[in-house]
Amino acid sequence: MPQKGIIYRILIASPSDVVQERKAIPEVIHRWNAINSLNTGIIIEPVLWETHATPEMGDRPQAIINKQLVQNCDILIGTLWTRLGTSTGTAESGTVEEIQEFIRTGKPVLLYFSSIPVVPESVDPGQYKRLLDFKQKCKKEGLFHEYESIGELREKLHHHITSNINKLHNTQGKVEIESESYLQAQQQTNRRLLKTEFESFVRRLEAEWNAERDSQPYNIEDGKYILDRACSDILDLRAQIPDGNDKLPDTLNQVIKSLKAIQRHRLVLDGGLSFKAFWNEGDRIINLLKNIPAELENR
């Protein structure tokens, strides 16, 4: 049935090198909507210049983007890795100018620097130096976060988006405060949605893992790839678990620790024992994950 809602727009600002981040951030926002929008009436829209800007003449490109997008967004999420970008004539880059415009108008800026390893030969020394100078400047002017994987970025984003939406929501006072019974019902709905999502994730993972294991592979690299992706998905799902005093996050932390350890597994000439040990350990981890949905239901 139709439902009234409040839309908050999040501008995604970054240079050209953070391709995976520009894909992951909208996914986090869409997942936030799937979990929260029905019960809160709040919808978050990811805004990117390549999808939201329209052709226009008569001014410099960044000024047009500022008019069309920056001025109409409520939160900015910025990610930087090895590049700062190209000067706009007013600021060091388009990303920097967008950040400065948000700061000038007092709107929230969520800034993240990637420490994901990179092939040295692919880095432009001039760009990287400008990036480091900007990062040093940011240390004196505010607070930013760093991340070592896309999964870690997803985890941090979910919490930080929720925190900032709550602040905007309460400050602007556009929606009445829900009663305690309503909030309890909302929490139960969120748990059910998360349980269903986790069950679907485990089924997909088990099917993909079994297919690879039973195909009699000659090495374990594809198996490692499957588990590496699973680790990122688990970090994303863990970020959606509300704070509490139970041990469920600890259980997931142990699974993540095991997944990271299995990435370091090496085959040796031992008659196939190390090969078999890898697949057995993967089976053990997946069996642990199968128990998580039941714990979610009983929280």
Secondary structure, DSSP 4 states (H G I P E B T S, - for coil): -----EEEEEEEE--TT-HHHHHHHHHHHHHHHHHHHHHH-EEEEEE-HHHH-----SS-HHHHHHHHTGGG-SEEEEEESS------SSSSSHHHHHHHHHHHHT--EEEEEE-----GGGS-HHHHHHHHHHHHHHHHH---EEESSHHHHHHHHHHHHHHHHHHHHHHHT-SPPPPHHHHHHHHHHHHHHHHHHHHHHHHHHHHHHHHHHTT--SSSHHHHHHHHHHHHHHHHHHTTSPP-SSSHHHHHHHHHHHHHHHTT----SSTTHHHHHHHHHHHHHHHHHHTHHHHHHT-
